[in-house]
Amino acid sequence: MAAYVVTYDLRAPGRNYQGLYDRLRQYPRWAKVTESNWVVVTEWTASQIRDDLSGYIDTNDRLFVIKSGVEAAWKNSICENEWLRNNL
């Protein structure tokens, strides 16, 4: 399995995006890293994740999915540092 960084801009004011957040939590392993960035660990490809999550956002929202690379650094993430060390 690989780790993917999922980032988004939700541009519809007042819209309830709980469905998106619930869907992200259904991946085998996940963490919310910042307010609009998550890491999911799955066997899917970036395109498959994008297609899966597209059903939970509006057409003018932005979504970016990238496979985690070999190096990462962070400060004050929402999730536990240990989770990031073990999964990125």
QUIQUIZI-V6910 format. One record per pair of residues at least 24 apart in sequence whose ideal C-beta (glycine too) atoms are under 10 Angstrom apart, sorted by the first residue. I is the first residue (numbers start at 1). J is the second residue. D is the distance in whole Angstrom. If there is no record, write none. Layout:
BEGIN
i->I j->J d->D
i->I j->J d->D
END
This chain:
BEGIN
i->1 j->27 d->10
i->1 j->28 d->7
i->1 j->29 d->8
i->1 j->40 d->10
i->1 j->41 d->5
i->1 j->42 d->6
i->1 j->43 d->5
i->1 j->44 d->9
i->1 j->87 d->9
i->2 j->40 d->9
i->2 j->41 d->7
i->2 j->42 d->7
i->2 j->43 d->8
i->2 j->44 d->9
i->2 j->45 d->9
i->2 j->46 d->9
i->2 j->67 d->6
i->2 j->68 d->7
i->2 j->87 d->10
i->3 j->29 d->8
i->3 j->30 d->10
i->3 j->31 d->9
i->3 j->39 d->5
i->3 j->40 d->7
i->3 j->41 d->5
i->3 j->42 d->9
i->3 j->66 d->10
i->3 j->67 d->7
i->3 j->68 d->4
i->3 j->69 d->9
i->3 j->72 d->9
i->3 j->84 d->9
i->3 j->86 d->10
i->3 j->87 d->5
i->3 j->88 d->5
i->4 j->30 d->10
i->4 j->38 d->9
i->4 j->39 d->7
i->4 j->40 d->5
i->4 j->41 d->8
i->4 j->42 d->7
i->4 j->44 d->8
i->4 j->45 d->9
i->4 j->46 d->6
i->4 j->48 d->10
i->4 j->49 d->6
i->4 j->50 d->9
i->4 j->65 d->5
i->4 j->66 d->7
i->4 j->67 d->6
i->4 j->68 d->6
i->5 j->33 d->8
i->5 j->37 d->7
i->5 j->38 d->8
i->5 j->39 d->6
i->5 j->40 d->9
i->5 j->46 d->10
i->5 j->64 d->8
i->5 j->65 d->7
i->5 j->66 d->5
i->5 j->67 d->8
i->5 j->68 d->6
i->5 j->69 d->9
i->5 j->72 d->9
i->5 j->88 d->9
i->6 j->30 d->9
i->6 j->32 d->10
i->6 j->33 d->9
i->6 j->36 d->9
i->6 j->37 d->7
i->6 j->38 d->5
i->6 j->39 d->7
i->6 j->40 d->6
i->6 j->46 d->9
i->6 j->49 d->7
i->6 j->50 d->9
i->6 j->53 d->7
i->6 j->63 d->7
i->6 j->64 d->7
i->6 j->65 d->5
i->6 j->66 d->8
i->7 j->33 d->9
i->7 j->34 d->8
i->7 j->36 d->6
i->7 j->37 d->5
i->7 j->38 d->8
i->7 j->62 d->8
i->7 j->63 d->8
i->7 j->64 d->5
i->7 j->65 d->8
i->7 j->66 d->8
i->8 j->36 d->5
i->8 j->37 d->8
i->8 j->38 d->9
i->8 j->53 d->8
i->8 j->56 d->10
i->8 j->57 d->7
i->8 j->61 d->6
i->8 j->62 d->6
i->8 j->63 d->5
i->8 j->64 d->7
i->8 j->65 d->9
i->9 j->36 d->7
i->9 j->57 d->9
i->9 j->60 d->9
i->9 j->61 d->6
i->9 j->62 d->4
i->9 j->63 d->8
i->9 j->64 d->9
i->10 j->36 d->7
i->10 j->56 d->10
i->10 j->57 d->7
i->10 j->58 d->8
i->10 j->60 d->10
i->10 j->61 d->5
i->10 j->62 d->8
i->10 j->63 d->9
i->11 j->57 d->9
i->11 j->58 d->7
i->11 j->59 d->10
i->11 j->60 d->5
i->11 j->61 d->5
i->11 j->62 d->7
i->12 j->57 d->9
i->12 j->58 d->5
i->12 j->59 d->10
i->12 j->60 d->7
i->12 j->61 d->7
i->15 j->57 d->9
i->15 j->58 d->7
i->15 j->61 d->9
i->17 j->56 d->7
i->17 j->57 d->7
i->17 j->58 d->9
i->17 j->61 d->9
i->18 j->56 d->9
i->19 j->53 d->10
i->19 j->55 d->8
i->19 j->56 d->5
i->19 j->57 d->9
i->20 j->53 d->7
i->20 j->54 d->10
i->20 j->55 d->9
i->20 j->56 d->4
i->20 j->57 d->6
i->20 j->61 d->9
i->20 j->63 d->9
i->21 j->56 d->9
i->22 j->56 d->8
i->23 j->52 d->7
i->23 j->53 d->6
i->23 j->55 d->8
i->23 j->56 d->5
i->24 j->49 d->10
i->24 j->52 d->10
i->24 j->53 d->7
i->24 j->56 d->9
i->26 j->52 d->10
i->27 j->52 d->9
i->27 j->53 d->10
i->29 j->83 d->8
i->29 j->86 d->9
i->29 j->87 d->6
i->30 j->79 d->9
i->30 j->83 d->9
i->30 j->87 d->9
i->31 j->77 d->8
i->31 j->78 d->8
i->31 j->79 d->4
i->31 j->80 d->8
i->31 j->83 d->5
i->31 j->84 d->7
i->31 j->87 d->7
i->31 j->88 d->9
i->32 j->77 d->9
i->32 j->78 d->5
i->32 j->79 d->6
i->33 j->72 d->10
i->33 j->74 d->7
i->33 j->77 d->5
i->33 j->78 d->6
i->33 j->79 d->6
i->33 j->83 d->9
i->33 j->84 d->7
i->33 j->88 d->10
i->34 j->74 d->9
i->34 j->76 d->9
i->34 j->77 d->7
i->34 j->78 d->6
i->34 j->79 d->9
i->35 j->78 d->8
i->36 j->62 d->10
i->36 j->64 d->10
i->37 j->64 d->9
i->37 j->74 d->10
i->37 j->77 d->9
i->37 j->78 d->9
i->37 j->79 d->10
i->38 j->65 d->10
i->38 j->78 d->9
i->38 j->79 d->9
i->39 j->68 d->7
i->39 j->72 d->9
i->39 j->77 d->9
i->39 j->79 d->8
i->39 j->83 d->8
i->39 j->84 d->7
i->39 j->87 d->6
i->39 j->88 d->7
i->40 j->65 d->9
i->40 j->68 d->10
i->40 j->87 d->9
i->41 j->68 d->9
i->41 j->83 d->10
i->41 j->86 d->10
i->41 j->87 d->5
i->41 j->88 d->9
END
